[in-house]
Amino acid sequence: YYCLYLFFFFFNDTATTEIYTLSLHDALPIYIDIFFLSFDGPKEIHEKLRGKDAYDFFLHSRNFLLKKNKKFYTTTVITNINKDYIAYIINESFKYNYTCNFFFYYLDEFHSNLKKSMHRGEIDNKFIISKEEKLKIVNMLLDIKRSKKGKYVGSSISYFKYLKQWPDINYSYSKEQIGKKCKAGSLF
């Protein structure tokens, strides 16, 4: 048996791969396992981070996928702008029965030097969250993960515990090994 993993990223009602572009409606007949939609909070907050009309596109895509009974997840990049709307995002996932994933906005040496980095070496402090605030958010997400709404948060309890042990949560990488050595890269 062979498995094919095909990833589409949706921007402005268009799915883009490195090979070709399809509309969301055209992409559905193709067997796509998982859809990810960016969702960063209520309309005003989401559009502050993603641009004009981005929230309406999110709602259109979410409602379309719900109508077609397609599984999807949301991805939220936690920034200083939307950090107070995590409960709102989780409540929406509970209301519409999908899983949400959370990631911190990182601007460190590793990310700013990537050739395709969204940061392009520019530092924008309005997005940066302090180490203390990040740990507070991790504890809040850990508490939610342990609650009845926990199944709507994609990351595991182990992941949140791991984040709490990270030497400096302001950096997405560490030169020292924390916990077990990851072998994922050696499997390919």
C-alpha angles and dihedrals in degrees: 000000000000127000126208120200113200119183125197124186115203121218121165093346092310128112113214129196126167089260108041147351128238134177116248090251092051093046096059097073087060111082103257116172102198138016122202121199125188112237121172104168140284118354097270093049096040092051092045087060102031105028140253116330092007092120093052089050090051091051092046092050094043093049092045092052091046091050091050090046092237120156115241141166132208125227121209124190104207112224136163087265099057104024091107093057101062092106089051091052092049092047089054091051090049091048094050099031104241134123123252126206126203131206131173122241106248127193106176136133092274096054098038091055096052111112092226097036117143086218096061090196092297118133116216110182094189087077098044120104121200121248090248092052092048091053090048090052091047089053091048092050090047090053091048091047088056092049132078089272091054095103089065092062110081100206119083129242087246090057093053091047088050091052090054090057094048110120094231118004089198088075124063093209137046132200089211124071115246117199118325121005112254112236097181094107092051092058094073 
